[in-house]
């Protein structure tokens, strides 16, 4: 099983959120992320969490060490995302994450943003914060 992490997992892992322990445990399992995830992370940390740029650079460095080969954002990713938007009525940003996970051949997308258990081909959405 290969796991792809959505932005919210990374955000919770580096902020003082009640979900941070679960997020850190998820990341400790290893997996993949994308350039889109890193871009969204920067945006959230700057705009919502009010991190200083020096803090964000340190966080990015730690994620670059943990995930040295993030999935690129390519024209192919864009085309797959467009087809996902049309077929599944999801947001463009969620579609880019799903498309990246599919291109990386992951079987699980760890996120709280899409319906737990939902499938996109061989990719299954798993919400690690969901109470059983």
TORKOL-4160 file (C-alpha; in steps of 0.2 Angstrom, whole numbers, padded with zeros to 4 digits, m for minus):
132
<pt num="1" X="0000" Y="0000" Z="0000"/>
<pt num="2" X="0007" Y="0017" Z="m0005"/>
<pt num="3" X="0000" Y="0032" Z="0004"/>
<pt num="4" X="m0002" Y="0050" Z="m0003"/>
<pt num="5" X="m0004" Y="0064" Z="0010"/>
<pt num="6" X="m0016" Y="0079" Z="0007"/>
<pt num="7" X="m0011" Y="0096" Z="0013"/>
<pt num="8" X="m0021" Y="0095" Z="0029"/>
<pt num="9" X="m0011" Y="0081" Z="0036"/>
<pt num="10" X="0005" Y="0092" Z="0034"/>
<pt num="11" X="m0003" Y="0107" Z="0041"/>
<pt num="12" X="m0009" Y="0098" Z="0056"/>
<pt num="13" X="0008" Y="0090" Z="0059"/>
<pt num="14" X="0016" Y="0107" Z="0060"/>
<pt num="15" X="0003" Y="0117" Z="0070"/>
<pt num="16" X="m0004" Y="0116" Z="0087"/>
<pt num="17" X="m0020" Y="0108" Z="0082"/>
<pt num="18" X="m0028" Y="0094" Z="0092"/>
<pt num="19" X="m0026" Y="0082" Z="0077"/>
<pt num="20" X="m0007" Y="0085" Z="0076"/>
<pt num="21" X="m0002" Y="0068" Z="0085"/>
<pt num="22" X="m0013" Y="0058" Z="0072"/>
<pt num="23" X="m0006" Y="0068" Z="0058"/>
<pt num="24" X="0012" Y="0065" Z="0064"/>
<pt num="25" X="0009" Y="0047" Z="0066"/>
<pt num="26" X="0002" Y="0046" Z="0048"/>
<pt num="27" X="0017" Y="0054" Z="0041"/>
<pt num="28" X="0029" Y="0043" Z="0051"/>
<pt num="29" X="0022" Y="0028" Z="0040"/>
<pt num="30" X="0030" Y="0036" Z="0025"/>
<pt num="31" X="0022" Y="0040" Z="0008"/>
<pt num="32" X="0021" Y="0053" Z="m0005"/>
<pt num="33" X="0016" Y="0071" Z="m0007"/>
<pt num="34" X="0016" Y="0083" Z="m0022"/>
<pt num="35" X="0022" Y="0100" Z="m0027"/>
<pt num="36" X="0003" Y="0105" Z="m0026"/>
<pt num="37" X="0003" Y="0100" Z="m0008"/>
<pt num="38" X="0019" Y="0110" Z="m0004"/>
<pt num="39" X="0011" Y="0125" Z="m0013"/>
<pt num="40" X="m0005" Y="0124" Z="m0003"/>
<pt num="41" X="0005" Y="0121" Z="0013"/>
<pt num="42" X="0014" Y="0137" Z="0011"/>
<pt num="43" X="m0002" Y="0147" Z="0007"/>
<pt num="44" X="m0010" Y="0140" Z="0023"/>
<pt num="45" X="0005" Y="0143" Z="0034"/>
<pt num="46" X="0006" Y="0161" Z="0028"/>
<pt num="47" X="m0012" Y="0166" Z="0027"/>
<pt num="48" X="m0021" Y="0156" Z="0040"/>
<pt num="49" X="m0008" Y="0151" Z="0053"/>
<pt num="50" X="0002" Y="0167" Z="0051"/>
<pt num="51" X="0019" Y="0158" Z="0051"/>
<pt num="52" X="0034" Y="0169" Z="0048"/>
<pt num="53" X="0044" Y="0165" Z="0032"/>
<pt num="54" X="0059" Y="0159" Z="0041"/>
<pt num="55" X="0048" Y="0146" Z="0050"/>
<pt num="56" X="0040" Y="0140" Z="0034"/>
<pt num="57" X="0057" Y="0138" Z="0026"/>
<pt num="58" X="0062" Y="0126" Z="0040"/>
<pt num="59" X="0046" Y="0117" Z="0038"/>
<pt num="60" X="0049" Y="0115" Z="0020"/>
<pt num="61" X="0066" Y="0109" Z="0022"/>
<pt num="62" X="0060" Y="0095" Z="0034"/>
<pt num="63" X="0047" Y="0090" Z="0022"/>
<pt num="64" X="0060" Y="0090" Z="0008"/>
<pt num="65" X="0070" Y="0078" Z="0018"/>
<pt num="66" X="0056" Y="0066" Z="0022"/>
<pt num="67" X="0048" Y="0067" Z="0004"/>
<pt num="68" X="0063" Y="0070" Z="m0007"/>
<pt num="69" X="0054" Y="0067" Z="m0023"/>
<pt num="70" X="0037" Y="0075" Z="m0023"/>
<pt num="71" X="0025" Y="0072" Z="m0037"/>
<pt num="72" X="0027" Y="0086" Z="m0050"/>
<pt num="73" X="0012" Y="0097" Z="m0056"/>
<pt num="74" X="0012" Y="0093" Z="m0075"/>
<pt num="75" X="0001" Y="0096" Z="m0089"/>
<pt num="76" X="m0004" Y="0077" Z="m0087"/>
<pt num="77" X="m0009" Y="0081" Z="m0069"/>
<pt num="78" X="m0020" Y="0095" Z="m0075"/>
<pt num="79" X="m0028" Y="0085" Z="m0088"/>
<pt num="80" X="m0032" Y="0071" Z="m0076"/>
<pt num="81" X="m0038" Y="0084" Z="m0063"/>
<pt num="82" X="m0050" Y="0091" Z="m0076"/>
<pt num="83" X="m0058" Y="0074" Z="m0080"/>
<pt num="84" X="m0060" Y="0071" Z="m0061"/>
<pt num="85" X="m0069" Y="0088" Z="m0059"/>
<pt num="86" X="m0081" Y="0084" Z="m0073"/>
<pt num="87" X="m0084" Y="0066" Z="m0067"/>
<pt num="88" X="m0085" Y="0068" Z="m0048"/>
<pt num="89" X="m0089" Y="0086" Z="m0045"/>
<pt num="90" X="m0074" Y="0090" Z="m0034"/>
<pt num="91" X="m0065" Y="0106" Z="m0032"/>
<pt num="92" X="m0050" Y="0110" Z="m0043"/>
<pt num="93" X="m0038" Y="0109" Z="m0029"/>
<pt num="94" X="m0045" Y="0092" Z="m0023"/>
<pt num="95" X="m0044" Y="0086" Z="m0041"/>
<pt num="96" X="m0026" Y="0091" Z="m0042"/>
<pt num="97" X="m0022" Y="0081" Z="m0026"/>
<pt num="98" X="m0032" Y="0066" Z="m0032"/>
<pt num="99" X="m0023" Y="0067" Z="m0049"/>
<pt num="100" X="m0006" Y="0067" Z="m0042"/>
<pt num="101" X="m0010" Y="0052" Z="m0030"/>
<pt num="102" X="m0016" Y="0043" Z="m0046"/>
<pt num="103" X="m0001" Y="0047" Z="m0056"/>
<pt num="104" X="0010" Y="0042" Z="m0041"/>
<pt num="105" X="0001" Y="0025" Z="m0041"/>
<pt num="106" X="m0004" Y="0027" Z="m0023"/>
<pt num="107" X="m0018" Y="0016" Z="m0016"/>
<pt num="108" X="m0023" Y="0027" Z="m0002"/>
<pt num="109" X="m0026" Y="0046" Z="0000"/>
<pt num="110" X="m0025" Y="0052" Z="0018"/>
<pt num="111" X="m0036" Y="0067" Z="0019"/>
<pt num="112" X="m0051" Y="0074" Z="0029"/>
<pt num="113" X="m0057" Y="0084" Z="0014"/>
<pt num="114" X="m0065" Y="0070" Z="0003"/>
<pt num="115" X="m0078" Y="0057" Z="0008"/>
<pt num="116" X="m0070" Y="0043" Z="0018"/>
<pt num="117" X="m0070" Y="0027" Z="0008"/>
<pt num="118" X="m0073" Y="0035" Z="m0008"/>
<pt num="119" X="m0064" Y="0028" Z="m0023"/>
<pt num="120" X="m0056" Y="0035" Z="m0038"/>
<pt num="121" X="m0050" Y="0020" Z="m0048"/>
<pt num="122" X="m0038" Y="0010" Z="m0036"/>
<pt num="123" X="m0036" Y="0025" Z="m0025"/>
<pt num="124" X="m0046" Y="0025" Z="m0009"/>
<pt num="125" X="m0049" Y="0040" Z="0002"/>
<pt num="126" X="m0045" Y="0038" Z="0021"/>
<pt num="127" X="m0049" Y="0051" Z="0034"/>
<pt num="128" X="m0037" Y="0047" Z="0048"/>
<pt num="129" X="m0046" Y="0058" Z="0060"/>
<pt num="130" X="m0063" Y="0049" Z="0058"/>
<pt num="131" X="m0070" Y="0041" Z="0073"/>
<pt num="132" X="m0075" Y="0023" Z="0070"/>
